[in-house]
């Protein structure tokens, strides 16, 4: 399932989403040349799929940084025979060759566990200063609320943003689906609520 697309400055095309491996969904990222052929310089065959045992991973948002590195955001959840864990927001950064960027977060991955009953990231943006915004929802077990997270370019939470790098807003049953940056760096969030 393709959920996001971006065009690099060199005209190459990135397509992201998730693919089905049996009972599991897994993050998927594909790069095409401008003529539509697979770019085999990207992870050896043009495709990068993150496969985990007993997991469900879905990518919903994609962005390319000014330096060409690729950000992929969504959610993941690990399951075993004893538990049924909720999803949590997940952010990955790839180098231009398709390898995970090991200096970002923990071996290229940043995960957010701040809501007891789970969270998912649906949209992503990179600020002009390189800081990274994710938006989606967080569920505290009683309420589902809009959630905005901001990270430094290293993958560390930006503790100068909201409360320890996060901002939440609750009306009834909320989720952020899209975001945009204004020229004055203010952040616009769009989503859904249930009255």
Secondary structure in CASP SS format (residue, H / E / C, confidence):
PFRMAT SS
TARGET T0000
AUTHOR 0000-0000-0000
METHOD secondary structure of the structure
MODEL  1
X C 1.00
X E 1.00
X E 1.00
X E 1.00
X E 1.00
X E 1.00
X E 1.00
X C 1.00
X C 1.00
X C 1.00
X C 1.00
X C 1.00
X E 1.00
X E 1.00
X E 1.00
X E 1.00
X E 1.00
X E 1.00
X E 1.00
X E 1.00
X E 1.00
X C 1.00
X C 1.00
X E 1.00
X E 1.00
X E 1.00
X E 1.00
X E 1.00
X E 1.00
X E 1.00
X E 1.00
X E 1.00
X C 1.00
X C 1.00
X C 1.00
X C 1.00
X C 1.00
X E 1.00
X C 1.00
X C 1.00
X C 1.00
X C 1.00
X C 1.00
X C 1.00
X C 1.00
X C 1.00
X E 1.00
X E 1.00
X E 1.00
X C 1.00
X C 1.00
X C 1.00
X C 1.00
X C 1.00
X E 1.00
X E 1.00
X E 1.00
X E 1.00
X E 1.00
X E 1.00
X E 1.00
X E 1.00
X E 1.00
X E 1.00
X C 1.00
X C 1.00
X C 1.00
X C 1.00
X C 1.00
X E 1.00
X E 1.00
X E 1.00
X E 1.00
X E 1.00
X E 1.00
X E 1.00
X E 1.00
X E 1.00
X E 1.00
X C 1.00
X C 1.00
X C 1.00
X C 1.00
X E 1.00
X C 1.00
X C 1.00
X C 1.00
X E 1.00
X E 1.00
X E 1.00
X E 1.00
X E 1.00
X E 1.00
X E 1.00
X C 1.00
X C 1.00
X C 1.00
X C 1.00
X C 1.00
X E 1.00
X C 1.00
X C 1.00
X C 1.00
X C 1.00
X C 1.00
X E 1.00
X C 1.00
X C 1.00
X E 1.00
X E 1.00
X E 1.00
X E 1.00
X C 1.00
X C 1.00
X C 1.00
X C 1.00
X C 1.00
X C 1.00
X E 1.00
X E 1.00
X E 1.00
X E 1.00
X E 1.00
X E 1.00
X E 1.00
X E 1.00
X C 1.00
X C 1.00
X C 1.00
X C 1.00
X C 1.00
X E 1.00
X E 1.00
X E 1.00
X E 1.00
X E 1.00
X E 1.00
X E 1.00
X E 1.00
X C 1.00
X C 1.00
X C 1.00
X C 1.00
X E 1.00
X E 1.00
X E 1.00
X E 1.00
X E 1.00
X E 1.00
X E 1.00
X E 1.00
X C 1.00
X C 1.00
X C 1.00
X C 1.00
X C 1.00
X E 1.00
X C 1.00
X C 1.00
X C 1.00
X C 1.00
X C 1.00
X E 1.00
X C 1.00
X C 1.00
X E 1.00
X E 1.00
X E 1.00
X E 1.00
X C 1.00
X C 1.00
X C 1.00
X E 1.00
X C 1.00
X E 1.00
X E 1.00
X E 1.00
X E 1.00
X E 1.00
X E 1.00
X E 1.00
X C 1.00
X C 1.00
X C 1.00
X C 1.00
X C 1.00
X E 1.00
X E 1.00
X E 1.00
X E 1.00
X E 1.00
X E 1.00
X C 1.00
X C 1.00
X C 1.00
END
